[in-house]
Amino acid sequence: MSKSSFRTIEISDPNFEQAGLRFMTIKTPNLLGRGDICLFVPSQAEDHEHLPLYILLHGVYGSAWAWALKGAAHQTFQQLLDEGFVQPAVIAMPSDGLWGDGSAYFTHHQMAFDKWIVEDVPLAIAENIAGTSTVSPLCIGGLSMGGYGALSLGSRFPSHFRAISGHSSITRLAQMAQFVEEPLSAYAEECQTPNVIDSMLANKDQLPAIRFDCGVSDELIHANRSLHQEMTAADIPHHYQEYPGGHEWPYWQEHVRKTFLFFDQQIKKSSSK
């Protein structure tokens, strides 16, 4: 095996893995320590190369296991795959770096939570998961703070991603105060564009395909409607939808399939060019 880019890496034993879920822990300078990644590698991934990699970011209070063990994201993707609606892909569900109630997925306190997601996660998977590579097409999505991370990182690093999807997303740093006990000043010291629209405007002509949705009973519905209006006024192409539901796992369990269908559509579209 070629030399790893990381000082240490632990990978779950296939003899004990279940339902296609795999776990990795890697040490990275970007976190000044270790970070966890939960992976879903479908059986159909065998004998492929350069498989698409779909990164799903969790919300506050959660970790790498949340999308699978509370959101059943792997089961939803496997069902779509079995029914022929999507092509094989690997689903990566990393931790946010586990700072405070939530890291918000950008740099602060000398830890590059953004580079952990954008650089370390894809590289660790390319080096250790058969069927993926450093040229695997990437898409990024998430819920709540994870939607904030997906919209922000996808906009700040547009050349890395083919598509962005957010569910019930935080859209401005000020909204983090509704969920975390850490003062917002703790986040803001090293962040140049803490609001999603600022990152989008800074890279307006380079953005990948974007979709996002929110439940009409969600406390973040007005924030999502405002982002939709700001993007529309700025002529930033996107798809925005509203559905019944609140800021809760049943909503995300239901609507994550839209993320997978959107990602698959964008990968197929880019591959046909």
C-alpha positions as YAML, in Angstrom:
chain: A
units: angstrom
residues:
- id: 1
  name: MET
  ca: [0.00, 0.00, 0.00]
- id: 2
  name: SER
  ca: [1.26, 3.49, -0.81]
- id: 3
  name: LYS
  ca: [2.21, 5.84, 2.00]
- id: 4
  name: SER
  ca: [-0.73, 7.55, 3.69]
- id: 5
  name: SER
  ca: [-1.06, 11.32, 3.69]
- id: 6
  name: PHE
  ca: [-2.08, 11.12, 7.36]
- id: 7
  name: ARG
  ca: [0.04, 10.25, 10.37]
- id: 8
  name: THR
  ca: [-2.50, 7.80, 11.75]
- id: 9
  name: ILE
  ca: [-5.64, 6.21, 10.38]
- id: 10
  name: GLU
  ca: [-7.96, 3.59, 11.85]
- id: 11
  name: ILE
  ca: [-10.54, 1.79, 9.69]
- id: 12
  name: SER
  ca: [-13.27, -0.55, 10.90]
- id: 13
  name: ASP
  ca: [-12.85, -4.28, 10.36]
- id: 14
  name: PRO
  ca: [-15.04, -5.59, 7.49]
- id: 15
  name: ASN
  ca: [-15.84, -8.65, 9.60]
- id: 16
  name: PHE
  ca: [-17.80, -6.47, 12.00]
- id: 17
  name: GLU
  ca: [-19.28, -3.85, 9.67]
- id: 18
  name: GLN
  ca: [-23.04, -3.89, 9.07]
- id: 19
  name: ALA
  ca: [-25.39, -2.55, 6.40]
- id: 20
  name: GLY
  ca: [-22.52, -1.25, 4.28]
- id: 21
  name: LEU
  ca: [-21.43, 1.21, 6.99]
- id: 22
  name: ARG
  ca: [-17.70, 1.70, 7.55]
- id: 23
  name: PHE
  ca: [-15.89, 3.95, 10.01]
- id: 24
  name: MET
  ca: [-12.59, 5.80, 9.80]
- id: 25
  name: THR
  ca: [-10.67, 7.93, 12.29]
- id: 26
  name: ILE
  ca: [-7.77, 10.00, 11.00]
- id: 27
  name: LYS
  ca: [-5.35, 12.42, 12.59]
- id: 28
  name: THR
  ca: [-4.99, 15.72, 10.76]
- id: 29
  name: PRO
  ca: [-3.22, 19.02, 11.47]
- id: 30
  name: ASN
  ca: [-6.39, 20.80, 10.36]
- id: 31
  name: LEU
  ca: [-8.15, 19.58, 13.53]
- id: 32
  name: LEU
  ca: [-5.05, 19.51, 15.73]
- id: 33
  name: GLY
  ca: [-6.08, 15.93, 16.39]
- id: 34
  name: ARG
  ca: [-8.45, 13.25, 15.14]
- id: 35
  name: GLY
  ca: [-11.63, 13.34, 13.09]
- id: 36
  name: ASP
  ca: [-14.24, 10.65, 12.41]
- id: 37
  name: ILE
  ca: [-15.91, 9.67, 9.15]
- id: 38
  name: CYS
  ca: [-18.86, 7.32, 8.77]
- id: 39
  name: LEU
  ca: [-19.07, 5.88, 5.25]
- id: 40
  name: PHE
  ca: [-21.67, 4.02, 3.27]
- id: 41
  name: VAL
  ca: [-20.10, 1.85, 0.59]
- id: 42
  name: PRO
  ca: [-22.83, 0.00, -1.34]
- id: 43
  name: SER
  ca: [-22.14, -3.49, -2.65]
- id: 44
  name: GLN
  ca: [-22.66, -2.15, -6.18]
- id: 45
  name: ALA
  ca: [-19.50, -0.07, -5.70]
- id: 46
  name: GLU
  ca: [-17.32, -3.09, -6.46]
- id: 47
  name: ASP
  ca: [-15.41, -3.05, -9.73]
- id: 48
  name: HIS
  ca: [-15.88, 0.70, -10.17]
- id: 49
  name: GLU
  ca: [-13.32, 3.47, -10.23]
- id: 50
  name: HIS
  ca: [-13.64, 7.23, -9.66]
- id: 51
  name: LEU
  ca: [-17.01, 6.71, -7.97]
- id: 52
  name: PRO
  ca: [-18.85, 9.90, -7.02]
- id: 53
  name: LEU
  ca: [-18.44, 10.91, -3.38]
- id: 54
  name: TYR
  ca: [-21.41, 12.54, -1.66]
- id: 55
  name: ILE
  ca: [-20.53, 14.34, 1.60]
- id: 56
  name: LEU
  ca: [-23.36, 14.80, 4.12]
- id: 57
  name: LEU
  ca: [-22.78, 17.20, 7.01]
- id: 58
  name: HIS
  ca: [-24.60, 16.81, 10.32]
- id: 59
  name: GLY
  ca: [-26.13, 19.53, 12.49]
- id: 60
  name: VAL
  ca: [-25.36, 20.84, 15.97]
- id: 61
  name: TYR
  ca: [-24.90, 18.34, 18.80]
- id: 62
  name: GLY
  ca: [-24.31, 15.49, 16.32]
- id: 63
  name: SER
  ca: [-21.35, 13.61, 14.94]
- id: 64
  name: ALA
  ca: [-20.32, 11.25, 12.16]
- id: 65
  name: TRP
  ca: [-22.97, 8.66, 13.02]
- id: 66
  name: ALA
  ca: [-25.99, 10.99, 12.93]
- id: 67
  name: TRP
  ca: [-26.96, 10.86, 9.24]
- id: 68
  name: ALA
  ca: [-26.88, 7.06, 9.25]
- id: 69
  name: LEU
  ca: [-28.19, 6.15, 12.70]
- id: 70
  name: LYS
  ca: [-30.79, 8.92, 13.03]
- id: 71
  name: GLY
  ca: [-31.39, 9.80, 9.39]
- id: 72
  name: ALA
  ca: [-31.12, 6.36, 7.73]
- id: 73
  name: ALA
  ca: [-29.38, 8.08, 4.83]
- id: 74
  name: HIS
  ca: [-27.59, 4.89, 3.80]
- id: 75
  name: GLN
  ca: [-30.86, 2.96, 3.62]
- id: 76
  name: THR
  ca: [-32.47, 5.67, 1.51]
- id: 77
  name: PHE
  ca: [-29.56, 5.69, -0.92]
- id: 78
  name: GLN
  ca: [-29.50, 1.88, -1.16]
- id: 79
  name: GLN
  ca: [-33.22, 1.87, -1.95]
- id: 80
  name: LEU
  ca: [-32.77, 4.46, -4.70]
- id: 81
  name: LEU
  ca: [-29.86, 2.43, -6.05]
- id: 82
  name: ASP
  ca: [-31.81, -0.83, -6.01]
- id: 83
  name: GLU
  ca: [-34.72, 0.82, -7.81]
- id: 84
  name: GLY
  ca: [-32.41, 2.21, -10.50]
- id: 85
  name: PHE
  ca: [-32.96, 5.88, -9.72]
- id: 86
  name: VAL
  ca: [-29.30, 6.62, -8.97]
- id: 87
  name: GLN
  ca: [-25.92, 5.27, -9.95]
- id: 88
  name: PRO
  ca: [-23.45, 3.87, -7.38]
- id: 89
  name: ALA
  ca: [-21.67, 6.38, -5.14]
- id: 90
  name: VAL
  ca: [-19.95, 6.45, -1.76]
- id: 91
  name: ILE
  ca: [-21.65, 8.46, 1.00]
- id: 92
  name: ALA
  ca: [-19.30, 10.20, 3.45]
- id: 93
  name: MET
  ca: [-20.72, 11.43, 6.75]
- id: 94
  name: PRO
  ca: [-17.87, 13.14, 8.64]
- id: 95
  name: SER
  ca: [-17.92, 14.72, 12.06]
- id: 96
  name: ASP
  ca: [-17.72, 18.52, 12.09]
- id: 97
  name: GLY
  ca: [-14.55, 18.42, 14.24]
- id: 98
  name: LEU
  ca: [-16.53, 18.21, 17.49]
- id: 99
  name: TRP
  ca: [-15.87, 21.74, 18.77]
- id: 100
  name: GLY
  ca: [-18.44, 23.06, 21.24]
- id: 101
  name: ASP
  ca: [-22.05, 22.44, 20.25]
- id: 102
  name: GLY
  ca: [-20.97, 22.69, 16.61]
- id: 103
  name: SER
  ca: [-17.98, 23.98, 14.69]
- id: 104
  name: ALA
  ca: [-20.01, 25.68, 11.91]
- id: 105
  name: TYR
  ca: [-17.53, 24.14, 9.45]
- id: 106
  name: PHE
  ca: [-15.16, 27.08, 9.13]
- id: 107
  name: THR
  ca: [-11.80, 28.03, 10.64]
- id: 108
  name: HIS
  ca: [-11.60, 29.29, 14.24]
- id: 109
  name: HIS
  ca: [-9.50, 28.55, 17.33]
- id: 110
  name: GLN
  ca: [-6.58, 27.58, 15.08]
- id: 111
  name: MET
  ca: [-8.57, 24.63, 13.72]
- id: 112
  name: ALA
  ca: [-9.46, 24.52, 10.02]
- id: 113
  name: PHE
  ca: [-12.83, 22.77, 10.18]
- id: 114
  name: ASP
  ca: [-13.43, 23.83, 6.57]
- id: 115
  name: LYS
  ca: [-10.22, 22.25, 5.24]
- id: 116
  name: TRP
  ca: [-10.99, 19.11, 7.24]
- id: 117
  name: ILE
  ca: [-14.16, 18.67, 5.18]
- id: 118
  name: VAL
  ca: [-12.98, 19.97, 1.80]
- id: 119
  name: GLU
  ca: [-9.46, 18.50, 1.77]
- id: 120
  name: ASP
  ca: [-8.98, 15.77, 4.38]
- id: 121
  name: VAL
  ca: [-12.22, 13.85, 4.01]
- id: 122
  name: PRO
  ca: [-12.01, 13.30, 0.22]
- id: 123
  name: LEU
  ca: [-8.28, 12.49, 0.40]
- id: 124
  name: ALA
  ca: [-8.66, 9.97, 3.23]
- id: 125
  name: ILE
  ca: [-11.42, 8.22, 1.32]
- id: 126
  name: ALA
  ca: [-9.52, 8.22, -1.98]
- id: 127
  name: GLU
  ca: [-6.53, 6.62, -0.28]
- id: 128
  name: ASN
  ca: [-8.47, 3.96, 1.59]
- id: 129
  name: ILE
  ca: [-11.79, 3.13, -0.09]
- id: 130
  name: ALA
  ca: [-11.69, 0.99, -3.23]
- id: 131
  name: GLY
  ca: [-13.60, 2.47, -6.17]
- id: 132
  name: THR
  ca: [-12.85, 6.08, -5.23]
- id: 133
  name: SER
  ca: [-9.95, 8.26, -6.27]
- id: 134
  name: THR
  ca: [-8.59, 11.79, -6.07]
- id: 135
  name: VAL
  ca: [-10.62, 12.62, -9.20]
- id: 136
  name: SER
  ca: [-13.92, 11.23, -7.90]
- id: 137
  name: PRO
  ca: [-16.59, 13.90, -8.47]
- id: 138
  name: LEU
  ca: [-17.73, 15.50, -5.21]
- id: 139
  name: CYS
  ca: [-21.08, 16.83, -4.02]
- id: 140
  name: ILE
  ca: [-21.87, 18.28, -0.59]
- id: 141
  name: GLY
  ca: [-25.08, 18.49, 1.42]
- id: 142
  name: GLY
  ca: [-26.27, 18.78, 4.99]
- id: 143
  name: LEU
  ca: [-28.97, 19.64, 7.49]
- id: 144
  name: SER
  ca: [-29.29, 22.69, 9.77]
- id: 145
  name: MET
  ca: [-25.69, 23.63, 10.68]
- id: 146
  name: GLY
  ca: [-24.67, 21.02, 8.12]
- id: 147
  name: GLY
  ca: [-26.76, 22.81, 5.50]
- id: 148
  name: TYR
  ca: [-24.95, 25.98, 6.50]
- id: 149
  name: GLY
  ca: [-21.67, 24.14, 6.01]
- id: 150
  name: ALA
  ca: [-22.70, 22.70, 2.65]
- id: 151
  name: LEU
  ca: [-23.94, 26.02, 1.25]
- id: 152
  name: SER
  ca: [-20.92, 27.90, 2.62]
- id: 153
  name: LEU
  ca: [-18.19, 25.41, 1.69]
- id: 154
  name: GLY
  ca: [-19.72, 24.68, -1.69]
- id: 155
  name: SER
  ca: [-19.72, 28.41, -2.39]
- id: 156
  name: ARG
  ca: [-16.27, 29.15, -0.95]
- id: 157
  name: PHE
  ca: [-14.64, 26.22, -2.76]
- id: 158
  name: PRO
  ca: [-16.77, 25.97, -5.90]
- id: 159
  name: SER
  ca: [-14.18, 24.17, -8.02]
- id: 160
  name: HIS
  ca: [-14.27, 21.20, -5.65]
- id: 161
  name: PHE
  ca: [-17.97, 20.35, -6.02]
- id: 162
  name: ARG
  ca: [-20.48, 19.47, -8.72]
- id: 163
  name: ALA
  ca: [-23.56, 20.20, -6.57]
- id: 164
  name: ILE
  ca: [-24.75, 21.59, -3.22]
- id: 165
  name: SER
  ca: [-27.87, 20.65, -1.25]
- id: 166
  name: GLY
  ca: [-29.19, 22.01, 2.05]
- id: 167
  name: HIS
  ca: [-32.07, 20.96, 4.30]
- id: 168
  name: SER
  ca: [-33.42, 23.35, 6.96]
- id: 169
  name: SER
  ca: [-30.21, 25.32, 6.67]
- id: 170
  name: ILE
  ca: [-28.77, 27.98, 8.89]
- id: 171
  name: THR
  ca: [-27.91, 30.76, 6.45]
- id: 172
  name: ARG
  ca: [-26.19, 33.39, 8.61]
- id: 173
  name: LEU
  ca: [-23.83, 33.08, 11.56]
- id: 174
  name: ALA
  ca: [-26.26, 34.99, 13.80]
- id: 175
  name: GLN
  ca: [-28.71, 32.09, 13.57]
- id: 176
  name: MET
  ca: [-26.22, 29.77, 15.30]
- id: 177
  name: ALA
  ca: [-27.16, 31.54, 18.53]
- id: 178
  name: GLN
  ca: [-30.51, 29.71, 18.45]
- id: 179
  name: PHE
  ca: [-28.72, 26.39, 18.93]
- id: 180
  name: VAL
  ca: [-25.31, 26.76, 20.63]
- id: 181
  name: GLU
  ca: [-24.16, 28.02, 24.01]
- id: 182
  name: GLU
  ca: [-20.79, 29.30, 22.75]
- id: 183
  name: PRO
  ca: [-20.73, 33.06, 22.04]
- id: 184
  name: LEU
  ca: [-20.79, 33.98, 18.36]
- id: 185
  name: SER
  ca: [-17.62, 36.00, 18.86]
- id: 186
  name: ALA
  ca: [-15.84, 32.68, 19.38]
- id: 187
  name: TYR
  ca: [-16.63, 31.76, 15.78]
- id: 188
  name: ALA
  ca: [-16.15, 35.06, 14.03]
- id: 189
  name: GLU
  ca: [-12.50, 35.93, 14.64]
- id: 190
  name: GLU
  ca: [-11.09, 34.14, 11.58]
- id: 191
  name: CYS
  ca: [-14.11, 33.97, 9.28]
- id: 192
  name: GLN
  ca: [-14.28, 36.48, 6.41]
- id: 193
  name: THR
  ca: [-17.70, 35.48, 5.03]
- id: 194
  name: PRO
  ca: [-19.85, 34.08, 7.87]
- id: 195
  name: ASN
  ca: [-23.10, 34.51, 5.89]
- id: 196
  name: VAL
  ca: [-23.93, 32.19, 3.00]
- id: 197
  name: ILE
  ca: [-24.96, 34.91, 0.57]
- id: 198
  name: ASP
  ca: [-21.58, 36.65, 0.94]
- id: 199
  name: SER
  ca: [-19.72, 33.50, -0.12]
- id: 200
  name: MET
  ca: [-22.08, 33.04, -3.04]
- id: 201
  name: LEU
  ca: [-21.69, 36.62, -4.24]
- id: 202
  name: ALA
  ca: [-17.89, 36.36, -3.97]
- id: 203
  name: ASN
  ca: [-17.89, 33.39, -6.36]
- id: 204
  name: LYS
  ca: [-21.08, 34.05, -8.27]
- id: 205
  name: ASP
  ca: [-19.76, 33.01, -11.69]
- id: 206
  name: GLN
  ca: [-18.21, 29.74, -10.46]
- id: 207
  name: LEU
  ca: [-20.92, 28.21, -8.29]
- id: 208
  name: PRO
  ca: [-21.96, 24.58, -8.78]
- id: 209
  name: ALA
  ca: [-25.62, 23.56, -9.03]
- id: 210
  name: ILE
  ca: [-27.54, 24.47, -5.86]
- id: 211
  name: ARG
  ca: [-30.77, 23.26, -4.27]
- id: 212
  name: PHE
  ca: [-32.16, 23.72, -0.76]
- id: 213
  name: ASP
  ca: [-35.43, 23.18, 1.07]
- id: 214
  name: CYS
  ca: [-37.06, 23.89, 4.41]
- id: 215
  name: GLY
  ca: [-40.14, 22.83, 6.34]
- id: 216
  name: VAL
  ca: [-42.87, 25.44, 6.68]
- id: 217
  name: SER
  ca: [-43.03, 24.84, 10.46]
- id: 218
  name: ASP
  ca: [-39.25, 25.17, 10.86]
- id: 219
  name: GLU
  ca: [-37.86, 28.05, 12.94]
- id: 220
  name: LEU
  ca: [-35.43, 28.66, 10.06]
- id: 221
  name: ILE
  ca: [-38.09, 29.00, 7.35]
- id: 222
  name: HIS
  ca: [-37.78, 32.79, 7.20]
- id: 223
  name: ALA
  ca: [-34.00, 32.54, 6.94]
- id: 224
  name: ASN
  ca: [-34.31, 30.13, 4.03]
- id: 225
  name: ARG
  ca: [-36.92, 32.28, 2.30]
- id: 226
  name: SER
  ca: [-34.62, 35.30, 2.69]
- id: 227
  name: LEU
  ca: [-31.69, 33.41, 1.15]
- id: 228
  name: HIS
  ca: [-33.92, 32.37, -1.74]
- id: 229
  name: GLN
  ca: [-34.92, 36.00, -2.27]
- id: 230
  name: GLU
  ca: [-31.30, 37.20, -2.05]
- id: 231
  name: MET
  ca: [-30.15, 34.60, -4.55]
- id: 232
  name: THR
  ca: [-33.01, 35.43, -6.90]
- id: 233
  name: ALA
  ca: [-32.20, 39.15, -6.72]
- id: 234
  name: ALA
  ca: [-28.55, 38.37, -7.48]
- id: 235
  name: ASP
  ca: [-29.48, 36.11, -10.44]
- id: 236
  name: ILE
  ca: [-27.85, 33.07, -8.80]
- id: 237
  name: PRO
  ca: [-29.43, 29.92, -10.30]
- id: 238
  name: HIS
  ca: [-30.89, 27.57, -7.70]
- id: 239
  name: HIS
  ca: [-33.86, 25.37, -6.78]
- id: 240
  name: TYR
  ca: [-35.70, 26.20, -3.55]
- id: 241
  name: GLN
  ca: [-38.61, 24.20, -2.17]
- id: 242
  name: GLU
  ca: [-40.81, 24.17, 0.94]
- id: 243
  name: TYR
  ca: [-42.59, 21.18, 2.44]
- id: 244
  name: PRO
  ca: [-44.68, 20.37, 5.52]
- id: 245
  name: GLY
  ca: [-42.58, 19.71, 8.61]
- id: 246
  name: GLY
  ca: [-40.28, 21.21, 11.20]
- id: 247
  name: HIS
  ca: [-36.68, 21.13, 12.33]
- id: 248
  name: GLU
  ca: [-36.66, 17.40, 13.04]
- id: 249
  name: TRP
  ca: [-35.34, 14.06, 11.90]
- id: 250
  name: PRO
  ca: [-38.57, 12.80, 10.26]
- id: 251
  name: TYR
  ca: [-38.30, 15.75, 7.84]
- id: 252
  name: TRP
  ca: [-34.66, 15.03, 7.00]
- id: 253
  name: GLN
  ca: [-35.28, 11.29, 6.71]
- id: 254
  name: GLU
  ca: [-37.94, 12.00, 4.11]
- id: 255
  name: HIS
  ca: [-36.17, 14.65, 2.08]
- id: 256
  name: VAL
  ca: [-32.58, 13.40, 1.92]
- id: 257
  name: ARG
  ca: [-33.66, 11.38, -1.12]
- id: 258
  name: LYS
  ca: [-34.03, 14.70, -2.97]
- id: 259
  name: THR
  ca: [-30.37, 15.42, -2.22]
- id: 260
  name: PHE
  ca: [-29.28, 12.06, -3.66]
- id: 261
  name: LEU
  ca: [-31.45, 12.43, -6.77]
- id: 262
  name: PHE
  ca: [-30.14, 15.96, -7.33]
- id: 263
  name: PHE
  ca: [-26.52, 14.89, -6.90]
- id: 264
  name: ASP
  ca: [-26.97, 11.97, -9.28]
- id: 265
  name: GLN
  ca: [-28.61, 14.23, -11.85]
- id: 266
  name: GLN
  ca: [-25.78, 16.74, -11.72]
- id: 267
  name: ILE
  ca: [-23.08, 14.04, -11.95]
- id: 268
  name: LYS
  ca: [-24.77, 12.54, -15.01]
- id: 269
  name: LYS
  ca: [-25.19, 15.98, -16.54]
- id: 270
  name: SER
  ca: [-21.54, 16.89, -16.11]
- id: 271
  name: SER
  ca: [-20.39, 13.49, -17.37]
- id: 272
  name: SER
  ca: [-22.37, 13.90, -20.60]
- id: 273
  name: LYS
  ca: [-20.69, 17.17, -21.53]
...
